[in-house]
Amino acid sequence: MARMRRHPLGASARLLVVAIAVLVIIFLVPLPTWLVVALSGFGLVLIGATVADMTARRPVE
């Protein structure tokens, strides 16, 4: 049985969409300020790490 090839950005792109959606929800739901700041910081770090992973050069096997 042939092995299915996946798009190299598949998982990273999905994670990026989820992180952006979470940030939007954080700002729409009334939460305490400290929680919004903490979750937003975590979300921005997650987005930065995902973009860095998506743009990283990988050795060709």
KOLNU-739922 format. One record per residue: residue in three letters; x, z, y of N, C-alpha, C in turn. Coordinates in pm, whole numbers, plus 50000, padded with zeros to 5 digits. Atoms other than C-alpha are relative to their C-alpha. Last residue first. Example, Ala and Ser with C-alpha at 12.3 -4.5 7.8 and 13.67 -1.06 7.14 Angstrom:
<sites>
Ser499184999449881513675071449894499235007350109/Ala500895000049881512305078049550500905000050120/
</sites>
This chain:
<sites>
Glu499604997350140516935027651340500184987149925/Val500705009350090516975020851712500505002449858/Pro499115009150074518105051351908499184991249904/Arg499824996050139515405065052136500964990349931/Arg499475010750085515425062852511500255005549861/Ala498674997650057513185088452675500434988049914/Thr499035009149940510265075152883501415001749943/Met500455013850008507445089852676501054990250050/Asp499965004350140509265122652619499614985349986/Ala498595000950037509935126852991500164995249856/Val499485012149937506285118753062501474998249967/Thr500575011550070505205144952810500524986950057/Ala499325001250129507575171252947499494987949923/Gly498615004249978506325165253300500764998149870/Ile500035014149960502665166853191501424994750021/Leu500375007950118503275199353004499974985150032/Val498815000250086505105214253303499734991649876/Leu499035009049937502195204153526501294999149919/Gly500445013950017499715219953286500974990150060/Phe499785003850140501675252453268499604985549977/Gly498565001050022501805254553645500334995849859/Ser499575012449935498105246953669501504997949982/Leu500385011250087497315273853412500424986650060/Ala499244999550126499285300153603499684988049912/Val498595003049972497945290253947500814999649870/Val499915014249964494335288753825501454996050023/Leu500165007550125494735322353651500094985050027/Trp498764998650078496175338753964499924992049871/Thr498905008049944493315324854174501265000649915/Pro499154992549906490575339053953501214991650044/Leu499144990450068488435311953793500765008050105/Pro499554988949915485535290753919500755010749920/Val500614987550045485505260153691500495011350090/Leu501455000749985486205226753863499305013149964/Phe500374999849859489935232353926498494999450022/Ile499544987449938490675242553568499545000850145/Ile500964989550035488545213653436500375013350066/Val501245002849926490685188353624498975010949973/Leu499774996849858493885204353494498744997750083/Val500004985449989492525203653137500225004250145/Ala501404995550010491675166653171499915015250015/Ile500655003249872495215159353294498555004749999/Ala499444991249897496725177652996499354997550136/Val500554986650021494395159952750500495009550109/Val501415000549960495275125652892499365013849987/Leu500035001249854499005133552868498564999950051/Leu499694986849946498625145652509499944999950153/Arg501184991750026496895112952413500225014050059/Ala501045004149905499665093052580498745008449983/Ser499634995549866502295112752393498934996450102/Ala500184985549992500575108552057500325005150141/Gly501324995250041500155070952090499795014850021/Leu500514991249896503265061852289498685006449962/Pro499054989149968505165047851990499505009650107/His499425003049870502095028251868500915011650040/Arg500704994149885501575035751506500714996150127/Arg499104996949889502605014351214499175005450115/Met500465004049867500415016550906501025004050107/Arg500064988549910502225018250574499614995350140/Ala499195001149878501384990250339499805012250089/Met500845000049882500005000050000500895000050124/
</sites>
